[in-house]
Amino acid sequence: MRKKKKREAKANTLIGPGTELKGVLKDKESVRIDGRFEGEIETEGTIVIGEDATVNANIKAAEVVISGKVVGDIECDGKVEISSTGSLEGKVKASDLTIAEGAFFNGECRMNPSNQQEKLEEGFPGEVEGNKSI
């Protein structure tokens, strides 16, 4: 029998358990938070919020994975994933939102078109305007 591997992103910056920070965190790589953070977070990589983490911040990132508690708005180029132990209170703007069974989400979600959706909106080769057949 195969064990299901937990998806873990490599983090350039780690805020460990028992650590408390307030302020603005900017990074070009991935960030993992297992402690407490309050303020703003901005990264071009992935943000991973660990199971025991508490984050009170607005977040801008490529991807966000939440297993702990987050209060704040998220703006994401890619996907936001809330695991079964995760909790999010705030607005989400992302191309994909995944909420696992048992997770908590209280807020609003506005979907960004992904690259695929943008291509579809541009139209297919051979497409004809109006009500004509293709």
Phi and psi in radians as a Rosetta constraint file:
Dihedral C 1 N 2 CA 2 C 2 CIRCULARHARMONIC -1.551 0.35
Dihedral N 2 CA 2 C 2 N 3 CIRCULARHARMONIC 2.360 0.35
Dihedral C 2 N 3 CA 3 C 3 CIRCULARHARMONIC -1.485 0.35
Dihedral N 3 CA 3 C 3 N 4 CIRCULARHARMONIC 2.437 0.35
Dihedral C 3 N 4 CA 4 C 4 CIRCULARHARMONIC -1.323 0.35
Dihedral N 4 CA 4 C 4 N 5 CIRCULARHARMONIC 2.164 0.35
Dihedral C 4 N 5 CA 5 C 5 CIRCULARHARMONIC -1.379 0.35
Dihedral N 5 CA 5 C 5 N 6 CIRCULARHARMONIC 2.381 0.35
Dihedral C 5 N 6 CA 6 C 6 CIRCULARHARMONIC -1.394 0.35
Dihedral N 6 CA 6 C 6 N 7 CIRCULARHARMONIC 2.338 0.35
Dihedral C 6 N 7 CA 7 C 7 CIRCULARHARMONIC -1.375 0.35
Dihedral N 7 CA 7 C 7 N 8 CIRCULARHARMONIC 2.055 0.35
Dihedral C 7 N 8 CA 8 C 8 CIRCULARHARMONIC -2.198 0.35
Dihedral N 8 CA 8 C 8 N 9 CIRCULARHARMONIC 2.265 0.35
Dihedral C 8 N 9 CA 9 C 9 CIRCULARHARMONIC -1.575 0.35
Dihedral N 9 CA 9 C 9 N 10 CIRCULARHARMONIC 2.466 0.35
Dihedral C 9 N 10 CA 10 C 10 CIRCULARHARMONIC -1.212 0.35
Dihedral N 10 CA 10 C 10 N 11 CIRCULARHARMONIC 2.353 0.35
Dihedral C 10 N 11 CA 11 C 11 CIRCULARHARMONIC -1.955 0.35
Dihedral N 11 CA 11 C 11 N 12 CIRCULARHARMONIC 2.351 0.35
Dihedral C 11 N 12 CA 12 C 12 CIRCULARHARMONIC -1.357 0.35
Dihedral N 12 CA 12 C 12 N 13 CIRCULARHARMONIC -0.642 0.35
Dihedral C 12 N 13 CA 13 C 13 CIRCULARHARMONIC -2.119 0.35
Dihedral N 13 CA 13 C 13 N 14 CIRCULARHARMONIC 2.342 0.35
Dihedral C 13 N 14 CA 14 C 14 CIRCULARHARMONIC -2.229 0.35
Dihedral N 14 CA 14 C 14 N 15 CIRCULARHARMONIC 2.193 0.35
Dihedral C 14 N 15 CA 15 C 15 CIRCULARHARMONIC -1.857 0.35
Dihedral N 15 CA 15 C 15 N 16 CIRCULARHARMONIC 1.821 0.35
Dihedral C 15 N 16 CA 16 C 16 CIRCULARHARMONIC -1.342 0.35
Dihedral N 16 CA 16 C 16 N 17 CIRCULARHARMONIC 2.978 0.35
Dihedral C 16 N 17 CA 17 C 17 CIRCULARHARMONIC -1.037 0.35
Dihedral N 17 CA 17 C 17 N 18 CIRCULARHARMONIC 2.447 0.35
Dihedral C 17 N 18 CA 18 C 18 CIRCULARHARMONIC 1.494 0.35
Dihedral N 18 CA 18 C 18 N 19 CIRCULARHARMONIC -0.150 0.35
Dihedral C 18 N 19 CA 19 C 19 CIRCULARHARMONIC -1.594 0.35
Dihedral N 19 CA 19 C 19 N 20 CIRCULARHARMONIC 2.373 0.35
Dihedral C 19 N 20 CA 20 C 20 CIRCULARHARMONIC -2.164 0.35
Dihedral N 20 CA 20 C 20 N 21 CIRCULARHARMONIC 2.216 0.35
Dihedral C 20 N 21 CA 21 C 21 CIRCULARHARMONIC -2.299 0.35
Dihedral N 21 CA 21 C 21 N 22 CIRCULARHARMONIC 2.557 0.35
Dihedral C 21 N 22 CA 22 C 22 CIRCULARHARMONIC -2.265 0.35
Dihedral N 22 CA 22 C 22 N 23 CIRCULARHARMONIC 2.440 0.35
Dihedral C 22 N 23 CA 23 C 23 CIRCULARHARMONIC 2.462 0.35
Dihedral N 23 CA 23 C 23 N 24 CIRCULARHARMONIC -2.681 0.35
Dihedral C 23 N 24 CA 24 C 24 CIRCULARHARMONIC -1.982 0.35
Dihedral N 24 CA 24 C 24 N 25 CIRCULARHARMONIC 2.179 0.35
Dihedral C 24 N 25 CA 25 C 25 CIRCULARHARMONIC -1.958 0.35
Dihedral N 25 CA 25 C 25 N 26 CIRCULARHARMONIC 2.049 0.35
Dihedral C 25 N 26 CA 26 C 26 CIRCULARHARMONIC -2.117 0.35
Dihedral N 26 CA 26 C 26 N 27 CIRCULARHARMONIC 2.352 0.35
Dihedral C 26 N 27 CA 27 C 27 CIRCULARHARMONIC -2.629 0.35
Dihedral N 27 CA 27 C 27 N 28 CIRCULARHARMONIC 2.617 0.35
Dihedral C 27 N 28 CA 28 C 28 CIRCULARHARMONIC -1.597 0.35
Dihedral N 28 CA 28 C 28 N 29 CIRCULARHARMONIC -0.228 0.35
Dihedral C 28 N 29 CA 29 C 29 CIRCULARHARMONIC -1.964 0.35
Dihedral N 29 CA 29 C 29 N 30 CIRCULARHARMONIC -2.902 0.35
Dihedral C 29 N 30 CA 30 C 30 CIRCULARHARMONIC -1.392 0.35
Dihedral N 30 CA 30 C 30 N 31 CIRCULARHARMONIC 2.651 0.35
Dihedral C 30 N 31 CA 31 C 31 CIRCULARHARMONIC -2.262 0.35
Dihedral N 31 CA 31 C 31 N 32 CIRCULARHARMONIC 2.408 0.35
Dihedral C 31 N 32 CA 32 C 32 CIRCULARHARMONIC -2.147 0.35
Dihedral N 32 CA 32 C 32 N 33 CIRCULARHARMONIC 2.301 0.35
Dihedral C 32 N 33 CA 33 C 33 CIRCULARHARMONIC -2.091 0.35
Dihedral N 33 CA 33 C 33 N 34 CIRCULARHARMONIC 2.119 0.35
Dihedral C 33 N 34 CA 34 C 34 CIRCULARHARMONIC -2.053 0.35
Dihedral N 34 CA 34 C 34 N 35 CIRCULARHARMONIC -0.049 0.35
Dihedral C 34 N 35 CA 35 C 35 CIRCULARHARMONIC -1.902 0.35
Dihedral N 35 CA 35 C 35 N 36 CIRCULARHARMONIC -2.424 0.35
Dihedral C 35 N 36 CA 36 C 36 CIRCULARHARMONIC -2.041 0.35
Dihedral N 36 CA 36 C 36 N 37 CIRCULARHARMONIC 2.396 0.35
Dihedral C 36 N 37 CA 37 C 37 CIRCULARHARMONIC -2.439 0.35
Dihedral N 37 CA 37 C 37 N 38 CIRCULARHARMONIC 2.427 0.35
Dihedral C 37 N 38 CA 38 C 38 CIRCULARHARMONIC -2.372 0.35
Dihedral N 38 CA 38 C 38 N 39 CIRCULARHARMONIC 2.271 0.35
Dihedral C 38 N 39 CA 39 C 39 CIRCULARHARMONIC 2.486 0.35
Dihedral N 39 CA 39 C 39 N 40 CIRCULARHARMONIC -2.172 0.35
Dihedral C 39 N 40 CA 40 C 40 CIRCULARHARMONIC -2.370 0.35
Dihedral N 40 CA 40 C 40 N 41 CIRCULARHARMONIC 2.521 0.35
Dihedral C 40 N 41 CA 41 C 41 CIRCULARHARMONIC -2.242 0.35
Dihedral N 41 CA 41 C 41 N 42 CIRCULARHARMONIC 2.314 0.35
Dihedral C 41 N 42 CA 42 C 42 CIRCULARHARMONIC -2.446 0.35
Dihedral N 42 CA 42 C 42 N 43 CIRCULARHARMONIC 2.174 0.35
Dihedral C 42 N 43 CA 43 C 43 CIRCULARHARMONIC -2.603 0.35
Dihedral N 43 CA 43 C 43 N 44 CIRCULARHARMONIC 2.697 0.35
Dihedral C 43 N 44 CA 44 C 44 CIRCULARHARMONIC -1.538 0.35
Dihedral N 44 CA 44 C 44 N 45 CIRCULARHARMONIC -0.105 0.35
Dihedral C 44 N 45 CA 45 C 45 CIRCULARHARMONIC -1.835 0.35
Dihedral N 45 CA 45 C 45 N 46 CIRCULARHARMONIC -2.662 0.35
Dihedral C 45 N 46 CA 46 C 46 CIRCULARHARMONIC -1.692 0.35
Dihedral N 46 CA 46 C 46 N 47 CIRCULARHARMONIC 2.499 0.35
Dihedral C 46 N 47 CA 47 C 47 CIRCULARHARMONIC -1.933 0.35
Dihedral N 47 CA 47 C 47 N 48 CIRCULARHARMONIC 2.195 0.35
Dihedral C 47 N 48 CA 48 C 48 CIRCULARHARMONIC -1.969 0.35
Dihedral N 48 CA 48 C 48 N 49 CIRCULARHARMONIC 2.127 0.35
Dihedral C 48 N 49 CA 49 C 49 CIRCULARHARMONIC -1.787 0.35
Dihedral N 49 CA 49 C 49 N 50 CIRCULARHARMONIC 1.949 0.35
Dihedral C 49 N 50 CA 50 C 50 CIRCULARHARMONIC -1.182 0.35
Dihedral N 50 CA 50 C 50 N 51 CIRCULARHARMONIC 2.893 0.35
Dihedral C 50 N 51 CA 51 C 51 CIRCULARHARMONIC -0.987 0.35
Dihedral N 51 CA 51 C 51 N 52 CIRCULARHARMONIC -0.657 0.35
Dihedral C 51 N 52 CA 52 C 52 CIRCULARHARMONIC -1.690 0.35
Dihedral N 52 CA 52 C 52 N 53 CIRCULARHARMONIC 0.111 0.35
Dihedral C 52 N 53 CA 53 C 53 CIRCULARHARMONIC -1.432 0.35
Dihedral N 53 CA 53 C 53 N 54 CIRCULARHARMONIC 2.623 0.35
Dihedral C 53 N 54 CA 54 C 54 CIRCULARHARMONIC -2.253 0.35
Dihedral N 54 CA 54 C 54 N 55 CIRCULARHARMONIC 2.109 0.35
Dihedral C 54 N 55 CA 55 C 55 CIRCULARHARMONIC -2.192 0.35
Dihedral N 55 CA 55 C 55 N 56 CIRCULARHARMONIC 2.183 0.35
Dihedral C 55 N 56 CA 56 C 56 CIRCULARHARMONIC -2.062 0.35
Dihedral N 56 CA 56 C 56 N 57 CIRCULARHARMONIC 1.512 0.35
Dihedral C 56 N 57 CA 57 C 57 CIRCULARHARMONIC -2.807 0.35
Dihedral N 57 CA 57 C 57 N 58 CIRCULARHARMONIC 2.687 0.35
Dihedral C 57 N 58 CA 58 C 58 CIRCULARHARMONIC -1.483 0.35
Dihedral N 58 CA 58 C 58 N 59 CIRCULARHARMONIC 2.424 0.35
Dihedral C 58 N 59 CA 59 C 59 CIRCULARHARMONIC -2.196 0.35
Dihedral N 59 CA 59 C 59 N 60 CIRCULARHARMONIC 2.332 0.35
Dihedral C 59 N 60 CA 60 C 60 CIRCULARHARMONIC -2.172 0.35
Dihedral N 60 CA 60 C 60 N 61 CIRCULARHARMONIC 2.173 0.35
Dihedral C 60 N 61 CA 61 C 61 CIRCULARHARMONIC -2.791 0.35
Dihedral N 61 CA 61 C 61 N 62 CIRCULARHARMONIC 3.001 0.35
Dihedral C 61 N 62 CA 62 C 62 CIRCULARHARMONIC -1.298 0.35
Dihedral N 62 CA 62 C 62 N 63 CIRCULARHARMONIC -0.766 0.35
Dihedral C 62 N 63 CA 63 C 63 CIRCULARHARMONIC -2.526 0.35
Dihedral N 63 CA 63 C 63 N 64 CIRCULARHARMONIC 2.661 0.35
Dihedral C 63 N 64 CA 64 C 64 CIRCULARHARMONIC -2.355 0.35
Dihedral N 64 CA 64 C 64 N 65 CIRCULARHARMONIC 2.249 0.35
Dihedral C 64 N 65 CA 65 C 65 CIRCULARHARMONIC -2.074 0.35
Dihedral N 65 CA 65 C 65 N 66 CIRCULARHARMONIC 2.094 0.35
Dihedral C 65 N 66 CA 66 C 66 CIRCULARHARMONIC -2.000 0.35
Dihedral N 66 CA 66 C 66 N 67 CIRCULARHARMONIC 2.062 0.35
Dihedral C 66 N 67 CA 67 C 67 CIRCULARHARMONIC -2.031 0.35
Dihedral N 67 CA 67 C 67 N 68 CIRCULARHARMONIC -0.225 0.35
Dihedral C 67 N 68 CA 68 C 68 CIRCULARHARMONIC -1.900 0.35
Dihedral N 68 CA 68 C 68 N 69 CIRCULARHARMONIC -2.554 0.35
Dihedral C 68 N 69 CA 69 C 69 CIRCULARHARMONIC -1.922 0.35
Dihedral N 69 CA 69 C 69 N 70 CIRCULARHARMONIC 2.258 0.35
Dihedral C 69 N 70 CA 70 C 70 CIRCULARHARMONIC -2.249 0.35
Dihedral N 70 CA 70 C 70 N 71 CIRCULARHARMONIC 2.288 0.35
Dihedral C 70 N 71 CA 71 C 71 CIRCULARHARMONIC -2.134 0.35
Dihedral N 71 CA 71 C 71 N 72 CIRCULARHARMONIC 2.000 0.35
Dihedral C 71 N 72 CA 72 C 72 CIRCULARHARMONIC 2.652 0.35
Dihedral N 72 CA 72 C 72 N 73 CIRCULARHARMONIC 3.024 0.35
Dihedral C 72 N 73 CA 73 C 73 CIRCULARHARMONIC -1.611 0.35
Dihedral N 73 CA 73 C 73 N 74 CIRCULARHARMONIC 2.551 0.35
Dihedral C 73 N 74 CA 74 C 74 CIRCULARHARMONIC -2.148 0.35
Dihedral N 74 CA 74 C 74 N 75 CIRCULARHARMONIC 2.253 0.35
Dihedral C 74 N 75 CA 75 C 75 CIRCULARHARMONIC -2.093 0.35
Dihedral N 75 CA 75 C 75 N 76 CIRCULARHARMONIC 2.109 0.35
Dihedral C 75 N 76 CA 76 C 76 CIRCULARHARMONIC -2.372 0.35
Dihedral N 76 CA 76 C 76 N 77 CIRCULARHARMONIC 2.327 0.35
Dihedral C 76 N 77 CA 77 C 77 CIRCULARHARMONIC -1.246 0.35
Dihedral N 77 CA 77 C 77 N 78 CIRCULARHARMONIC -0.610 0.35
Dihedral C 77 N 78 CA 78 C 78 CIRCULARHARMONIC -1.862 0.35
Dihedral N 78 CA 78 C 78 N 79 CIRCULARHARMONIC -2.149 0.35
Dihedral C 78 N 79 CA 79 C 79 CIRCULARHARMONIC -1.931 0.35
Dihedral N 79 CA 79 C 79 N 80 CIRCULARHARMONIC 2.713 0.35
Dihedral C 79 N 80 CA 80 C 80 CIRCULARHARMONIC -1.997 0.35
Dihedral N 80 CA 80 C 80 N 81 CIRCULARHARMONIC 2.257 0.35
Dihedral C 80 N 81 CA 81 C 81 CIRCULARHARMONIC -2.170 0.35
Dihedral N 81 CA 81 C 81 N 82 CIRCULARHARMONIC 2.164 0.35
Dihedral C 81 N 82 CA 82 C 82 CIRCULARHARMONIC -1.920 0.35
Dihedral N 82 CA 82 C 82 N 83 CIRCULARHARMONIC 2.011 0.35
Dihedral C 82 N 83 CA 83 C 83 CIRCULARHARMONIC -1.348 0.35
Dihedral N 83 CA 83 C 83 N 84 CIRCULARHARMONIC 3.068 0.35
Dihedral C 83 N 84 CA 84 C 84 CIRCULARHARMONIC -1.088 0.35
Dihedral N 84 CA 84 C 84 N 85 CIRCULARHARMONIC -0.410 0.35
Dihedral C 84 N 85 CA 85 C 85 CIRCULARHARMONIC -1.684 0.35
Dihedral N 85 CA 85 C 85 N 86 CIRCULARHARMONIC -0.031 0.35
Dihedral C 85 N 86 CA 86 C 86 CIRCULARHARMONIC -1.484 0.35
Dihedral N 86 CA 86 C 86 N 87 CIRCULARHARMONIC 2.726 0.35
Dihedral C 86 N 87 CA 87 C 87 CIRCULARHARMONIC -2.479 0.35
Dihedral N 87 CA 87 C 87 N 88 CIRCULARHARMONIC 2.272 0.35
Dihedral C 87 N 88 CA 88 C 88 CIRCULARHARMONIC -2.361 0.35
Dihedral N 88 CA 88 C 88 N 89 CIRCULARHARMONIC 2.206 0.35
Dihedral C 88 N 89 CA 89 C 89 CIRCULARHARMONIC -2.110 0.35
Dihedral N 89 CA 89 C 89 N 90 CIRCULARHARMONIC 1.913 0.35
Dihedral C 89 N 90 CA 90 C 90 CIRCULARHARMONIC 2.720 0.35
Dihedral N 90 CA 90 C 90 N 91 CIRCULARHARMONIC -3.095 0.35
Dihedral C 90 N 91 CA 91 C 91 CIRCULARHARMONIC -1.582 0.35
Dihedral N 91 CA 91 C 91 N 92 CIRCULARHARMONIC 2.488 0.35
Dihedral C 91 N 92 CA 92 C 92 CIRCULARHARMONIC -2.123 0.35
Dihedral N 92 CA 92 C 92 N 93 CIRCULARHARMONIC 2.312 0.35
Dihedral C 92 N 93 CA 93 C 93 CIRCULARHARMONIC -2.212 0.35
Dihedral N 93 CA 93 C 93 N 94 CIRCULARHARMONIC 1.914 0.35
Dihedral C 93 N 94 CA 94 C 94 CIRCULARHARMONIC -2.703 0.35
Dihedral N 94 CA 94 C 94 N 95 CIRCULARHARMONIC 2.920 0.35
Dihedral C 94 N 95 CA 95 C 95 CIRCULARHARMONIC -1.495 0.35
Dihedral N 95 CA 95 C 95 N 96 CIRCULARHARMONIC -0.284 0.35
Dihedral C 95 N 96 CA 96 C 96 CIRCULARHARMONIC -2.683 0.35
Dihedral N 96 CA 96 C 96 N 97 CIRCULARHARMONIC 2.375 0.35
Dihedral C 96 N 97 CA 97 C 97 CIRCULARHARMONIC -2.258 0.35
Dihedral N 97 CA 97 C 97 N 98 CIRCULARHARMONIC 2.161 0.35
Dihedral C 97 N 98 CA 98 C 98 CIRCULARHARMONIC -2.072 0.35
Dihedral N 98 CA 98 C 98 N 99 CIRCULARHARMONIC 2.180 0.35
Dihedral C 98 N 99 CA 99 C 99 CIRCULARHARMONIC -2.115 0.35
Dihedral N 99 CA 99 C 99 N 100 CIRCULARHARMONIC 2.010 0.35
Dihedral C 99 N 100 CA 100 C 100 CIRCULARHARMONIC -1.318 0.35
Dihedral N 100 CA 100 C 100 N 101 CIRCULARHARMONIC 2.738 0.35
Dihedral C 100 N 101 CA 101 C 101 CIRCULARHARMONIC -1.042 0.35
Dihedral N 101 CA 101 C 101 N 102 CIRCULARHARMONIC 2.299 0.35
Dihedral C 101 N 102 CA 102 C 102 CIRCULARHARMONIC 1.665 0.35
Dihedral N 102 CA 102 C 102 N 103 CIRCULARHARMONIC -0.243 0.35
Dihedral C 102 N 103 CA 103 C 103 CIRCULARHARMONIC -1.292 0.35
Dihedral N 103 CA 103 C 103 N 104 CIRCULARHARMONIC 2.835 0.35
Dihedral C 103 N 104 CA 104 C 104 CIRCULARHARMONIC -2.069 0.35
Dihedral N 104 CA 104 C 104 N 105 CIRCULARHARMONIC 2.247 0.35
Dihedral C 104 N 105 CA 105 C 105 CIRCULARHARMONIC -2.408 0.35
Dihedral N 105 CA 105 C 105 N 106 CIRCULARHARMONIC 2.119 0.35
Dihedral C 105 N 106 CA 106 C 106 CIRCULARHARMONIC -2.255 0.35
Dihedral N 106 CA 106 C 106 N 107 CIRCULARHARMONIC 1.840 0.35
Dihedral C 106 N 107 CA 107 C 107 CIRCULARHARMONIC 2.914 0.35
Dihedral N 107 CA 107 C 107 N 108 CIRCULARHARMONIC -2.671 0.35
Dihedral C 107 N 108 CA 108 C 108 CIRCULARHARMONIC -2.155 0.35
Dihedral N 108 CA 108 C 108 N 109 CIRCULARHARMONIC 2.683 0.35
Dihedral C 108 N 109 CA 109 C 109 CIRCULARHARMONIC -2.319 0.35
Dihedral N 109 CA 109 C 109 N 110 CIRCULARHARMONIC 2.278 0.35
Dihedral C 109 N 110 CA 110 C 110 CIRCULARHARMONIC -2.158 0.35
Dihedral N 110 CA 110 C 110 N 111 CIRCULARHARMONIC 2.143 0.35
Dihedral C 110 N 111 CA 111 C 111 CIRCULARHARMONIC -1.528 0.35
Dihedral N 111 CA 111 C 111 N 112 CIRCULARHARMONIC 2.298 0.35
Dihedral C 111 N 112 CA 112 C 112 CIRCULARHARMONIC -1.506 0.35
Dihedral N 112 CA 112 C 112 N 113 CIRCULARHARMONIC 2.471 0.35
Dihedral C 112 N 113 CA 113 C 113 CIRCULARHARMONIC -1.199 0.35
Dihedral N 113 CA 113 C 113 N 114 CIRCULARHARMONIC 2.337 0.35
Dihedral C 113 N 114 CA 114 C 114 CIRCULARHARMONIC -1.330 0.35
Dihedral N 114 CA 114 C 114 N 115 CIRCULARHARMONIC 3.053 0.35
Dihedral C 114 N 115 CA 115 C 115 CIRCULARHARMONIC -1.008 0.35
Dihedral N 115 CA 115 C 115 N 116 CIRCULARHARMONIC -0.654 0.35
Dihedral C 115 N 116 CA 116 C 116 CIRCULARHARMONIC -1.101 0.35
Dihedral N 116 CA 116 C 116 N 117 CIRCULARHARMONIC -0.790 0.35
Dihedral C 116 N 117 CA 117 C 117 CIRCULARHARMONIC -1.112 0.35
Dihedral N 117 CA 117 C 117 N 118 CIRCULARHARMONIC -0.685 0.35
Dihedral C 117 N 118 CA 118 C 118 CIRCULARHARMONIC -1.084 0.35
Dihedral N 118 CA 118 C 118 N 119 CIRCULARHARMONIC -0.684 0.35
Dihedral C 118 N 119 CA 119 C 119 CIRCULARHARMONIC -1.138 0.35
Dihedral N 119 CA 119 C 119 N 120 CIRCULARHARMONIC -0.692 0.35
Dihedral C 119 N 120 CA 120 C 120 CIRCULARHARMONIC -1.123 0.35
Dihedral N 120 CA 120 C 120 N 121 CIRCULARHARMONIC -0.692 0.35
Dihedral C 120 N 121 CA 121 C 121 CIRCULARHARMONIC -1.204 0.35
Dihedral N 121 CA 121 C 121 N 122 CIRCULARHARMONIC -0.495 0.35
Dihedral C 121 N 122 CA 122 C 122 CIRCULARHARMONIC -1.212 0.35
Dihedral N 122 CA 122 C 122 N 123 CIRCULARHARMONIC -0.417 0.35
Dihedral C 122 N 123 CA 123 C 123 CIRCULARHARMONIC 1.808 0.35
Dihedral N 123 CA 123 C 123 N 124 CIRCULARHARMONIC 2.798 0.35
Dihedral C 123 N 124 CA 124 C 124 CIRCULARHARMONIC -1.677 0.35
Dihedral N 124 CA 124 C 124 N 125 CIRCULARHARMONIC 2.669 0.35
Dihedral C 124 N 125 CA 125 C 125 CIRCULARHARMONIC -1.061 0.35
Dihedral N 125 CA 125 C 125 N 126 CIRCULARHARMONIC 2.367 0.35
Dihedral C 125 N 126 CA 126 C 126 CIRCULARHARMONIC 1.567 0.35
Dihedral N 126 CA 126 C 126 N 127 CIRCULARHARMONIC -0.014 0.35
Dihedral C 126 N 127 CA 127 C 127 CIRCULARHARMONIC -1.249 0.35
Dihedral N 127 CA 127 C 127 N 128 CIRCULARHARMONIC 2.501 0.35
Dihedral C 127 N 128 CA 128 C 128 CIRCULARHARMONIC -2.016 0.35
Dihedral N 128 CA 128 C 128 N 129 CIRCULARHARMONIC 2.400 0.35
Dihedral C 128 N 129 CA 129 C 129 CIRCULARHARMONIC -1.263 0.35
Dihedral N 129 CA 129 C 129 N 130 CIRCULARHARMONIC 2.745 0.35
Dihedral C 129 N 130 CA 130 C 130 CIRCULARHARMONIC 1.540 0.35
Dihedral N 130 CA 130 C 130 N 131 CIRCULARHARMONIC -2.734 0.35
Dihedral C 130 N 131 CA 131 C 131 CIRCULARHARMONIC -1.716 0.35
Dihedral N 131 CA 131 C 131 N 132 CIRCULARHARMONIC 0.355 0.35
Dihedral C 131 N 132 CA 132 C 132 CIRCULARHARMONIC -1.456 0.35
Dihedral N 132 CA 132 C 132 N 133 CIRCULARHARMONIC 2.735 0.35
Dihedral C 132 N 133 CA 133 C 133 CIRCULARHARMONIC -1.284 0.35
Dihedral N 133 CA 133 C 133 N 134 CIRCULARHARMONIC 2.706 0.35
